[in-house]
């Protein structure tokens, strides 16, 4: 069963940012943006979207293993 957990603490945020590295194979054409870009995007003080909008980063877990991520806004 997959459960959804909101990102609330720095450890979860770090996991959210780095998760794609474990999902996409090394030979994938997908290129992950730098961590600093993703962290700025998720930071309400740095992303203008959050002036008028709301968003929540979520982690999908199967047992103790994180298997996905979603940014709901």
The first five atom37 places (N, CA, C, CB, O) and aatype in JSON, in Angstrom:
{
  "aatype": [20, 20, 20, 20, 20, 20, 20, 20, 20, 20, 20, 20, 20, 20, 20, 20, 20, 20, 20, 20, 20, 20, 20, 20, 20, 20, 20, 20, 20, 20, 20, 20, 20, 20, 20, 20, 20, 20, 20, 20, 20, 20, 20, 20, 20, 20, 20, 20, 20, 20, 20, 20, 20, 20, 20, 20, 20, 20, 20, 20, 20, 20, 20, 20, 20, 20, 20, 20, 20, 20, 20, 20, 20],
  "atom_mask": [
    [1, 1, 1, 1, 1],
    [1, 1, 1, 1, 1],
    [1, 1, 1, 1, 1],
    [1, 1, 1, 1, 1],
    [1, 1, 1, 1, 1],
    [1, 1, 1, 1, 1],
    [1, 1, 1, 1, 1],
    [1, 1, 1, 1, 1],
    [1, 1, 1, 1, 1],
    [1, 1, 1, 1, 1],
    [1, 1, 1, 1, 1],
    [1, 1, 1, 1, 1],
    [1, 1, 1, 1, 1],
    [1, 1, 1, 1, 1],
    [1, 1, 1, 1, 1],
    [1, 1, 1, 1, 1],
    [1, 1, 1, 1, 1],
    [1, 1, 1, 1, 1],
    [1, 1, 1, 1, 1],
    [1, 1, 1, 1, 1],
    [1, 1, 1, 1, 1],
    [1, 1, 1, 1, 1],
    [1, 1, 1, 1, 1],
    [1, 1, 1, 1, 1],
    [1, 1, 1, 1, 1],
    [1, 1, 1, 1, 1],
    [1, 1, 1, 1, 1],
    [1, 1, 1, 1, 1],
    [1, 1, 1, 1, 1],
    [1, 1, 1, 1, 1],
    [1, 1, 1, 1, 1],
    [1, 1, 1, 1, 1],
    [1, 1, 1, 1, 1],
    [1, 1, 1, 1, 1],
    [1, 1, 1, 1, 1],
    [1, 1, 1, 1, 1],
    [1, 1, 1, 1, 1],
    [1, 1, 1, 1, 1],
    [1, 1, 1, 1, 1],
    [1, 1, 1, 1, 1],
    [1, 1, 1, 1, 1],
    [1, 1, 1, 1, 1],
    [1, 1, 1, 1, 1],
    [1, 1, 1, 1, 1],
    [1, 1, 1, 1, 1],
    [1, 1, 1, 1, 1],
    [1, 1, 1, 1, 1],
    [1, 1, 1, 1, 1],
    [1, 1, 1, 1, 1],
    [1, 1, 1, 1, 1],
    [1, 1, 1, 1, 1],
    [1, 1, 1, 1, 1],
    [1, 1, 1, 1, 1],
    [1, 1, 1, 1, 1],
    [1, 1, 1, 1, 1],
    [1, 1, 1, 1, 1],
    [1, 1, 1, 1, 1],
    [1, 1, 1, 1, 1],
    [1, 1, 1, 1, 1],
    [1, 1, 1, 1, 1],
    [1, 1, 1, 1, 1],
    [1, 1, 1, 1, 1],
    [1, 1, 1, 1, 1],
    [1, 1, 1, 1, 1],
    [1, 1, 1, 1, 1],
    [1, 1, 1, 1, 1],
    [1, 1, 1, 1, 1],
    [1, 1, 1, 1, 1],
    [1, 1, 1, 1, 1],
    [1, 1, 1, 1, 1],
    [1, 1, 1, 1, 1],
    [1, 1, 1, 1, 1],
    [1, 1, 1, 1, 1]
  ],
  "atom_positions": [
    [[0.84, -1.17, 0.0], [0.0, 0.0, 0.0], [0.89, 1.25, 0.0], [-0.96, -0.01, 1.22], [1.9, 1.31, 0.7]],
    [[0.5, 2.22, -0.78], [1.23, 3.48, -0.84], [0.52, 4.5, 0.05], [1.34, 4.01, -2.32], [-0.7, 4.65, 0.0]],
    [[1.31, 5.19, 0.87], [0.77, 6.24, 1.72], [1.41, 7.57, 1.33], [1.01, 5.92, 3.23], [2.54, 7.61, 0.84]],
    [[0.69, 8.64, 1.57], [1.15, 9.98, 1.22], [1.47, 10.74, 2.5], [0.08, 10.74, 0.37], [0.67, 10.76, 3.44]],
    [[2.66, 11.38, 2.53], [3.11, 12.11, 3.72], [3.51, 13.52, 3.32], [4.29, 11.37, 4.41], [4.28, 13.69, 2.37]],
    [[3.03, 14.54, 4.02], [3.46, 15.91, 3.7], [4.92, 16.13, 4.1], [2.56, 16.93, 4.41], [5.4, 15.55, 5.08]],
    [[5.6, 16.95, 3.34], [6.97, 17.32, 3.66], [6.89, 18.43, 4.71], [7.77, 17.79, 2.37], [6.39, 19.52, 4.44]],
    [[7.4, 18.15, 5.92], [7.29, 19.11, 7.01], [8.61, 19.46, 7.65], [6.37, 18.59, 8.06], [8.76, 20.54, 8.23]],
    [[9.58, 18.57, 7.57], [10.86, 18.79, 8.25], [11.99, 18.79, 7.2], [11.12, 17.68, 9.34], [11.81, 18.25, 6.1]],
    [[13.12, 19.39, 7.53], [14.22, 19.48, 6.56], [14.66, 18.13, 5.98], [15.4, 20.13, 7.22], [15.03, 18.05, 4.81]],
    [[14.61, 17.08, 6.78], [15.0, 15.75, 6.28], [14.07, 15.31, 5.15], [14.96, 14.71, 7.42], [14.53, 14.74, 4.15]],
    [[12.77, 15.56, 5.29], [11.8, 15.23, 4.24], [12.04, 16.07, 2.99], [10.36, 15.43, 4.75], [11.93, 15.57, 1.87]],
    [[12.37, 17.34, 3.18], [12.64, 18.21, 2.04], [13.85, 17.72, 1.26], [12.85, 19.66, 2.5], [13.84, 17.7, 0.02]],
    [[14.89, 17.33, 1.97], [16.09, 16.79, 1.32], [15.74, 15.53, 0.53], [17.19, 16.48, 2.38], [16.23, 15.33, -0.58]],
    [[14.92, 14.68, 1.12], [14.5, 13.45, 0.43], [13.68, 13.79, -0.81], [13.68, 12.55, 1.39], [13.84, 13.15, -1.85]],
    [[12.79, 14.78, -0.71], [11.97, 15.2, -1.84], [12.85, 15.66, -3.0], [11.01, 16.34, -1.41], [12.63, 15.28, -4.15]],
    [[13.85, 16.47, -2.69], [14.73, 17.02, -3.72], [15.57, 15.94, -4.38], [15.64, 18.1, -3.13], [15.78, 15.96, -5.59]],
    [[16.06, 15.0, -3.61], [16.99, 13.99, -4.14], [16.33, 12.72, -4.68], [17.95, 13.6, -3.07], [17.01, 11.89, -5.27]],
    [[15.04, 12.57, -4.49], [14.36, 11.33, -4.85], [14.51, 10.96, -6.33], [12.89, 11.45, -4.52], [14.73, 9.79, -6.65]],
    [[14.41, 11.92, -7.21], [14.46, 11.61, -8.65], [15.75, 10.91, -9.04], [14.3, 12.88, -9.46], [15.76, 10.13, -9.99]],
    [[16.82, 11.18, -8.33], [18.1, 10.51, -8.65], [17.99, 9.0, -8.49], [19.23, 11.05, -7.75], [18.67, 8.25, -9.2]],
    [[17.15, 8.55, -7.58], [17.02, 7.11, -7.36], [15.97, 6.48, -8.29], [16.65, 6.83, -5.91], [15.91, 5.25, -8.43]],
    [[15.15, 7.31, -8.91], [14.1, 6.79, -9.79], [14.58, 6.67, -11.24], [12.86, 7.7, -9.73], [14.36, 5.65, -11.89]],
    [[15.25, 7.73, -11.72], [15.71, 7.73, -13.11], [17.06, 7.03, -13.22], [15.81, 9.16, -13.64], [17.95, 7.26, -12.4]],
    [[17.22, 6.19, -14.23], [18.51, 5.51, -14.42], [19.59, 6.5, -14.86], [18.38, 4.37, -15.45], [19.28, 7.56, -15.4]],
    [[20.86, 6.16, -14.62], [21.95, 7.07, -15.0], [21.99, 7.43, -16.48], [23.27, 6.45, -14.61], [22.46, 8.52, -16.84]],
    [[21.51, 6.54, -17.35], [21.55, 6.82, -18.78], [20.28, 7.5, -19.3], [21.77, 5.53, -19.54], [20.07, 7.6, -20.51]],
    [[19.43, 7.97, -18.39], [18.19, 8.65, -18.77], [18.5, 10.01, -19.39], [17.27, 8.81, -17.55], [19.44, 10.68, -18.96]],
    [[17.73, 10.43, -20.39], [17.93, 11.77, -20.96], [17.44, 12.89, -20.04], [17.22, 11.86, -22.3], [17.75, 14.06, -20.28]],
    [[16.69, 12.55, -19.01], [16.2, 13.55, -18.06], [17.36, 14.11, -17.25], [15.13, 12.95, -17.13], [18.21, 13.36, -16.76]],
    [[17.38, 15.41, -17.12], [18.43, 16.08, -16.35], [17.78, 16.8, -15.19], [19.26, 17.07, -17.23], [16.92, 17.66, -15.38]],
    [[18.18, 16.45, -13.98], [17.62, 17.09, -12.8], [18.18, 18.49, -12.63], [17.9, 16.25, -11.54], [19.38, 18.7, -12.78]],
    [[17.31, 19.46, -12.31], [17.82, 20.79, -12.02], [18.7, 20.74, -10.78], [16.66, 21.8, -11.82], [18.58, 19.82, -9.97]],
    [[19.57, 21.71, -10.61], [20.39, 21.75, -9.4], [19.51, 21.79, -8.14], [21.34, 22.96, -9.42], [18.43, 22.37, -8.15]],
    [[20.0, 21.17, -7.07], [19.24, 21.15, -5.81], [18.84, 22.55, -5.38], [20.05, 20.49, -4.71], [17.73, 22.75, -4.89]],
    [[19.73, 23.52, -5.56], [19.44, 24.89, -5.11], [18.23, 25.47, -5.84], [20.66, 25.79, -5.32], [17.46, 26.24, -5.25]],
    [[18.04, 25.12, -7.1], [16.89, 25.61, -7.86], [15.61, 25.0, -7.31], [17.04, 25.27, -9.37], [14.62, 25.71, -7.11]],
    [[15.61, 23.71, -7.05], [14.42, 23.06, -6.48], [14.12, 23.6, -5.09], [14.62, 21.54, -6.42], [12.96, 23.83, -4.76]],
    [[15.13, 23.8, -4.28], [14.92, 24.33, -2.93], [14.34, 25.74, -2.98], [16.23, 24.32, -2.14], [13.47, 26.08, -2.18]],
    [[14.82, 26.57, -3.9], [14.25, 27.91, -4.06], [12.79, 27.83, -4.51], [15.07, 28.74, -5.06], [11.95, 28.6, -4.05]],
    [[12.5, 26.91, -5.42], [11.14, 26.74, -5.92], [10.18, 26.35, -4.78], [11.11, 25.68, -7.03], [9.02, 26.76, -4.78]],
    [[10.67, 25.57, -3.84], [9.83, 25.1, -2.73], [9.82, 26.05, -1.54], [10.31, 23.74, -2.28], [9.08, 25.83, -0.58]],
    [[10.62, 27.11, -1.59], [10.74, 28.03, -0.47], [9.73, 29.18, -0.63], [12.18, 28.59, -0.37], [9.83, 29.95, -1.58]],
    [[8.77, 29.29, 0.3], [7.76, 30.36, 0.19], [8.35, 31.77, 0.19], [6.77, 30.24, 1.32], [7.74, 32.68, -0.36]],
    [[9.51, 31.96, 0.78], [10.13, 33.29, 0.81], [10.82, 33.64, -0.51], [11.12, 33.37, 1.96], [11.06, 34.81, -0.79]],
    [[11.16, 32.64, -1.3], [11.91, 32.88, -2.55], [11.07, 32.7, -3.81], [13.09, 31.96, -2.61], [11.46, 33.19, -4.87]],
    [[9.95, 32.0, -3.72], [9.13, 31.75, -4.9], [7.92, 32.68, -4.89], [8.68, 30.26, -4.95], [7.09, 32.59, -3.97]],
    [[7.79, 33.57, -5.87], [6.68, 34.53, -5.88], [5.3, 33.87, -5.94], [6.83, 35.45, -7.06], [4.3, 34.49, -5.56]],
    [[5.23, 32.62, -6.4], [3.93, 31.93, -6.43], [3.27, 31.94, -5.06], [4.11, 30.47, -6.9], [2.05, 32.09, -4.96]],
    [[4.06, 31.79, -4.01], [3.5, 31.66, -2.67], [2.96, 32.98, -2.1], [4.55, 31.11, -1.75], [2.36, 32.97, -1.03]],
    [[3.17, 34.1, -2.8], [2.57, 35.36, -2.34], [1.05, 35.28, -2.39], [3.07, 36.54, -3.19], [0.37, 35.79, -1.5]],
    [[0.53, 34.64, -3.43], [-0.92, 34.53, -3.6], [-1.43, 33.09, -3.58], [-1.33, 35.17, -4.89], [-2.62, 32.86, -3.41]],
    [[-0.53, 32.13, -3.76], [-0.95, 30.74, -3.86], [-0.45, 29.91, -2.68], [-0.45, 30.15, -5.15], [0.36, 30.37, -1.87]],
    [[-0.94, 28.7, -2.61], [-0.49, 27.76, -1.59], [-0.03, 26.49, -2.28], [-1.64, 27.46, -0.56], [-0.5, 26.14, -3.37]],
    [[0.89, 25.81, -1.64], [1.4, 24.56, -2.19], [1.88, 23.65, -1.08], [2.53, 24.84, -3.19], [2.22, 24.11, 0.02]],
    [[1.92, 22.37, -1.36], [2.39, 21.4, -0.37], [3.16, 20.31, -1.1], [1.2, 20.79, 0.43], [2.65, 19.68, -2.03]],
    [[4.4, 20.1, -0.67], [5.2, 18.99, -1.19], [4.79, 17.72, -0.45], [6.75, 19.27, -1.03], [4.6, 17.74, 0.77]],
    [[4.65, 16.63, -1.19], [4.21, 15.36, -0.63], [5.15, 14.24, -1.06], [2.76, 15.04, -1.06], [5.65, 14.25, -2.19]],
    [[5.38, 13.3, -0.17], [6.16, 12.1, -0.49], [5.24, 10.89, -0.49], [7.33, 11.91, 0.51], [4.41, 10.75, 0.41]],
    [[5.39, 10.03, -1.48], [4.64, 8.77, -1.55], [5.56, 7.67, -1.03], [4.14, 8.47, -3.02], [6.69, 7.52, -1.5]],
    [[5.06, 6.89, -0.08], [5.89, 5.83, 0.52], [5.17, 4.49, 0.44], [6.23, 6.16, 1.98], [3.96, 4.38, 0.61]],
    [[5.97, 3.49, 0.17], [5.5, 2.1, 0.24], [6.3, 1.48, 1.38], [5.71, 1.3, -1.15], [7.47, 1.16, 1.22]],
    [[5.65, 1.32, 2.52], [6.36, 0.9, 3.72], [7.3, 2.02, 4.13], [7.15, -0.42, 3.48], [6.87, 3.16, 4.3]],
    [[8.58, 1.7, 4.29], [9.58, 2.71, 4.67], [10.29, 3.32, 3.46], [10.61, 2.1, 5.6], [11.1, 4.23, 3.62]],
    [[10.0, 2.82, 2.26], [10.7, 3.29, 1.06], [9.9, 4.38, 0.36], [10.95, 2.11, 0.08], [8.7, 4.23, 0.11]],
    [[10.57, 5.49, 0.06], [9.93, 6.56, -0.69], [9.95, 6.19, -2.17], [10.63, 7.92, -0.45], [11.0, 5.88, -2.73]],
    [[8.77, 6.22, -2.79], [8.64, 5.77, -4.18], [8.14, 6.87, -5.12], [7.7, 4.59, -4.24], [8.05, 6.64, -6.33]],
    [[7.81, 8.03, -4.59], [7.34, 9.1, -5.46], [7.23, 10.42, -4.73], [6.0, 8.74, -6.05], [7.32, 10.49, -3.5]],
    [[7.03, 11.48, -5.5], [6.86, 12.81, -4.93], [5.86, 13.59, -5.76], [8.22, 13.56, -4.86], [5.7, 13.35, -6.96]],
    [[5.18, 14.53, -5.1], [4.17, 15.36, -5.76], [4.26, 16.74, -5.14], [2.73, 14.76, -5.62], [4.47, 16.87, -3.93]],
    [[4.1, 17.77, -5.96], [3.95, 19.11, -5.44], [2.55, 19.56, -5.82], [5.06, 20.08, -6.0], [2.27, 19.82, -6.99]],
    [[1.68, 19.65, -4.84], [0.28, 20.06, -5.06], [0.18, 21.56, -4.83], [-0.7, 19.27, -4.12], [0.59, 22.08, -3.8]],
    [[-0.4, 22.25, -5.83], [-0.62, 23.69, -5.67], [-1.83, 24.11, -6.46], [0.61, 24.51, -6.11], [-2.2, 25.29, -6.45]]
  ]
}
